[in-house]
Amino acid sequence: MRVPVGVLDWLWSFISFLPFFLLLLILGLVKAVIICPVVVGILVIGNSAVIIGLWTAHFLWTYYCVARTKRIGLVLKILVLLLLPIPLVLWPVVGILGSFVGGIGYGFFAPLLATFEAVGENVRDKFYHCFVDGSLSTISGSCTVVRDLTDFCFHSYFSYMDELSEKVSEGEKPMDIKLSKLPSCLMVILIAVPVDVLMITALALWKSPFMLFIGWKRLLEDLIGREGPFLETVCVPFAALAIILWPLAVVGAVLGAVVSSFFLGLYSVVIVHQEESLLMGLAYVVAVISLFDEYVNDLLYLREGSRLPRPRYRKNMENLNADESNTGLKNRRENSLETKLFSQRSRTLKLAIQQYKPVHVWDWLFKSCEENGRTLLREGLINIKDIEACFTKGDCKKLGIKLPASSLLQCLLVSAKSDSPGLVMSDDAELTMNNGPRDKLFEWVIGPLLIMKEQIKKLQLDENEEACLRKIIIKCKNEKPEDWDECGFSSEDNVRRAQLQGILRRLEGVVAAMTRIPTFRRRFMNLVKVLYVESIQAAASPSQSGNALKYKRSIKSSKDNSSDKKDSRNGTEKEATNRTSDDEIIV
């Protein structure tokens, strides 16, 4: 698309786009009005049925696990048991109300934005997509939200509670509170919550005009200069829509600040208990206001720091401030300056694509699990019985941990051999902390994986050890060095074994945390379905003659709780050799 040069060219471009934008806006609003009630109905009815249907089980199981756990002390346990009815009673109200509000927002804006996206440069048959895009996809997305909430309530929540009630390791001290600190904690709550909520709300309201006008200024600069995403996608219509809806983003930011201020005030209790000082808690009440002001200033590119007082609320605050001033604060300011300068230059979608999003990481992980699953089937490390138990009975305790852990282990081994500072996802893609998703959840996952990669790199494994590790993570336990005696691990060094076992245990722990994400379970079940269907099709393929008969017998014996692993391995080897590239499916 030719970029207009000069005021007259820009003015003519704007005038010619204006009727086009108005027609798209009217069409998008009509689609939003039609789709929104359907989406709200699906979310409210579906989520309400899940929340109310499982509420009794959640209530009883939560009390049982909290009363049974050894991870928290007696005083804290009694306090939690007394306060548990409050969140448990509020959960259905908050869940249903959130479904209603979220349904309105998603059902209205998704079709509206999809209408504008349908006229992008890379979209064929724009007229057709203007009417179709954002309709069925929005309804399907609302059903996916209900499915994810069901997975969380039915699987993830009980998994968290089961972990809470597990036995603690030797030497682990239970978390408890001191009775002598309860009066100080109650006093600081009575002061912190009203003060922080009022002051942070006042700061958010004071900064909101800056956010409004700075955002409008940036959008108008991109509109006039035809920079950023407006250069390569929908240009003026998207810019005009963003300008119109920007006040809603400002209102949402202010409401988010008000909600977060409540929790920032509650954190003063943690300061009082950790520092064993009421004065430190009161100092935090004042300091957190200054911290919030500095964060907003950095976000809006206003002056650095804050002029509000920031008293010391940690006993070792001087060392912490020194370290921050030498490293963290300096890096943050440099990054802020680079971001500011970068935002003032032309931004293109090509640069934006270099930043991986969570969906990209998920796609790579499940694609890797799919390919690795076929390999493990071919090698006989997993069989049709394991896949059938997960797919038909929902028993994924083994496959749900072992298969993703094996795929991540393969990634770690490849990354350790390369000179990449991150994780090698494919021949032309690598994931680092710099280009990874700006999501705390993924940072908690990527960070430990990068540490494990460096540990594997220092161990300098040979090919036999790498091949053995791929089998061990599927077949063997990783609790003691003696667990690998029958697994054929080549090294007899118990220290080396203990180091590798520690890495595998942490890897399985990372995977266990990932499995509690609702999106993970939904996509993993789709992956298992693909593997299960392919196994059945391999058994029914007439081109495999004798091996197909063997594979059928292995399936029948699996259902009868027998284990004919040799026949299953032969069948899957034949099936894998006859696959074409069209069978590569990304779920």
VENVEN-V684260 format. One record per residue. RES is the residue in three letters. NEAR is the number of other ideal C-beta (glycine too) atoms within 12 Angstrom. Layout:
RES/NEAR  RES/NEAR
//
This chain:
MET/16  ARG/10  VAL/18  PRO/23  VAL/13  GLY/11  VAL/11  LEU/11  ASP/16  TRP/22  LEU/15  TRP/15  SER/27  PHE/25  ILE/16  SER/16  PHE/30  LEU/18  PRO/15  PHE/25  PHE/30  LEU/19  LEU/20  LEU/38  LEU/30  ILE/17  LEU/31  GLY/39  LEU/24  VAL/21  LYS/36  ALA/31  VAL/19  ILE/22  ILE/36  CYS/32  PRO/22  VAL/30  VAL/42  VAL/30  GLY/22  ILE/31  LEU/39  VAL/30  ILE/23  GLY/30  ASN/37  SER/29  ALA/21  VAL/32  ILE/34  ILE/22  GLY/19  LEU/29  TRP/25  THR/14  ALA/21  HIS/30  PHE/23  LEU/17  TRP/26  THR/31  TYR/24  TYR/19  CYS/29  VAL/29  ALA/21  ARG/20  THR/29  LYS/23  ARG/23  ILE/25  GLY/19  LEU/18  VAL/21  LEU/25  LYS/26  ILE/18  LEU/23  VAL/27  LEU/22  LEU/14  LEU/17  LEU/24  PRO/15  ILE/14  PRO/18  LEU/27  VAL/16  LEU/17  TRP/27  PRO/25  VAL/18  VAL/19  GLY/33  ILE/26  LEU/19  GLY/23  SER/33  PHE/25  VAL/21  GLY/28  GLY/35  ILE/25  GLY/26  TYR/34  GLY/37  PHE/31  PHE/32  ALA/33  PRO/40  LEU/36  LEU/32  ALA/35  THR/41  PHE/43  GLU/29  ALA/33  VAL/34  GLY/27  GLU/17  ASN/15  VAL/20  ARG/11  ASP/13  LYS/22  PHE/16  TYR/13  HIS/24  CYS/31  PHE/23  VAL/22  ASP/30  GLY/36  SER/31  LEU/20  SER/25  THR/37  ILE/30  SER/19  GLY/27  SER/36  CYS/25  THR/24  VAL/34  VAL/33  ARG/27  ASP/28  LEU/36  THR/26  ASP/31  PHE/29  CYS/34  PHE/25  HIS/31  SER/29  TYR/29  PHE/23  SER/30  TYR/24  MET/27  ASP/21  GLU/20  LEU/27  SER/23  GLU/17  LYS/14  VAL/18  SER/12  GLU/7  GLY/6  GLU/13  LYS/12  PRO/19  MET/22  ASP/21  ILE/27  LYS/19  LEU/17  SER/13  LYS/26  LEU/21  PRO/18  SER/29  CYS/32  LEU/22  MET/20  VAL/36  ILE/29  LEU/21  ILE/28  ALA/40  VAL/26  PRO/19  VAL/27  ASP/38  VAL/28  LEU/20  MET/31  ILE/37  THR/28  ALA/21  LEU/36  ALA/34  LEU/23  TRP/22  LYS/32  SER/28  PRO/16  PHE/24  MET/31  LEU/23  PHE/19  ILE/26  GLY/28  TRP/24  LYS/20  ARG/27  LEU/30  LEU/24  GLU/22  ASP/31  LEU/32  ILE/27  GLY/22  ARG/31  GLU/26  GLY/31  PRO/27  PHE/37  LEU/29  GLU/24  THR/28  VAL/37  CYS/36  VAL/37  PRO/36  PHE/35  ALA/34  ALA/28  LEU/33  ALA/30  ILE/27  ILE/22  LEU/25  TRP/26  PRO/20  LEU/19  ALA/23  VAL/25  VAL/18  GLY/20  ALA/28  VAL/28  LEU/19  GLY/23  ALA/33  VAL/26  VAL/19  SER/25  SER/33  PHE/24  PHE/21  LEU/34  GLY/35  LEU/29  TYR/27  SER/41  VAL/33  VAL/26  ILE/36  VAL/35  HIS/31  GLN/23  GLU/26  GLU/19  SER/22  LEU/29  LEU/23  MET/30  GLY/39  LEU/29  ALA/28  TYR/37  VAL/41  VAL/32  ALA/33  VAL/39  ILE/37  SER/28  LEU/31  PHE/35  ASP/31  GLU/28  TYR/27  VAL/32  ASN/27  ASP/25  LEU/23  LEU/31  TYR/25  LEU/23  ARG/16  GLU/20  GLY/20  SER/23  ARG/14  LEU/23  PRO/17  ARG/24  PRO/22  ARG/23  TYR/34  ARG/25  LYS/16  ASN/14  MET/21  GLU/12  ASN/13  LEU/18  ASN/19  ALA/14  ASP/15  GLU/20  SER/17  ASN/12  THR/14  GLY/15  LEU/21  LYS/16  ASN/16  ARG/21  ARG/22  GLU/16  ASN/17  SER/25  LEU/17  GLU/16  THR/19  LYS/20  LEU/13  PHE/18  SER/23  GLN/18  ARG/16  SER/20  ARG/26  THR/20  LEU/20  LYS/13  LEU/18  ALA/17  ILE/15  GLN/19  GLN/21  TYR/30  LYS/19  PRO/26  VAL/16  HIS/24  VAL/37  TRP/33  ASP/23  TRP/31  LEU/43  PHE/35  LYS/28  SER/35  CYS/43  GLU/32  GLU/30  ASN/32  GLY/43  ARG/32  THR/26  LEU/38  LEU/40  ARG/28  GLU/25  GLY/26  LEU/30  ILE/40  ASN/38  ILE/43  LYS/31  ASP/35  ILE/40  GLU/31  ALA/23  CYS/32  PHE/28  THR/19  LYS/18  GLY/18  ASP/17  CYS/31  LYS/20  LYS/28  LEU/38  GLY/37  ILE/34  LYS/38  LEU/43  PRO/44  ALA/40  SER/37  SER/37  LEU/45  LEU/43  GLN/34  CYS/40  LEU/43  LEU/35  VAL/27  SER/32  ALA/32  LYS/20  SER/20  ASP/11  SER/25  PRO/20  GLY/28  LEU/41  VAL/28  MET/32  SER/21  ASP/9  ASP/9  ALA/24  GLU/28  LEU/38  THR/26  MET/24  ASN/19  ASN/25  GLY/32  PRO/24  ARG/17  ASP/20  LYS/12  LEU/22  PHE/32  GLU/20  TRP/20  VAL/36  ILE/37  GLY/22  PRO/27  LEU/41  LEU/32  ILE/24  MET/35  LYS/35  GLU/20  GLN/26  ILE/35  LYS/22  LYS/15  LEU/27  GLN/16  LEU/28  ASP/16  GLU/13  ASN/14  GLU/27  GLU/26  ALA/21  CYS/26  LEU/40  ARG/35  LYS/28  ILE/35  ILE/41  ILE/35  LYS/28  CYS/29  LYS/20  ASN/32  GLU/16  LYS/15  PRO/23  GLU/17  ASP/22  TRP/31  ASP/16  GLU/12  CYS/28  GLY/18  PHE/34  SER/21  SER/27  GLU/13  ASP/15  ASN/17  VAL/13  ARG/25  ARG/30  ALA/22  GLN/25  LEU/38  GLN/30  GLY/23  ILE/36  LEU/41  ARG/27  ARG/28  LEU/38  GLU/34  GLY/24  VAL/34  VAL/36  ALA/27  ALA/25  MET/38  THR/38  ARG/31  ILE/31  PRO/29  THR/30  PHE/37  ARG/31  ARG/29  ARG/35  PHE/39  MET/32  ASN/26  LEU/38  VAL/38  LYS/24  VAL/30  LEU/41  TYR/31  VAL/22  GLU/33  SER/38  ILE/26  GLN/24  ALA/40  ALA/32  ALA/18  SER/25  PRO/14  SER/15  GLN/24  SER/15  GLY/16  ASN/28  ALA/28  LEU/21  LYS/27  TYR/37  LYS/29  ARG/23  SER/35  ILE/30  LYS/20  SER/22  SER/30  LYS/18  ASP/13  ASN/11  SER/17  SER/19  ASP/25  LYS/27  LYS/19  ASP/30  SER/40  ARG/29  ASN/31  GLY/40  THR/42  GLU/24  LYS/27  GLU/33  ALA/27  THR/17  ASN/19  ARG/23  THR/10  SER/6  ASP/6  ASP/19  GLU/15  ILE/24  ILE/20  VAL/25
//
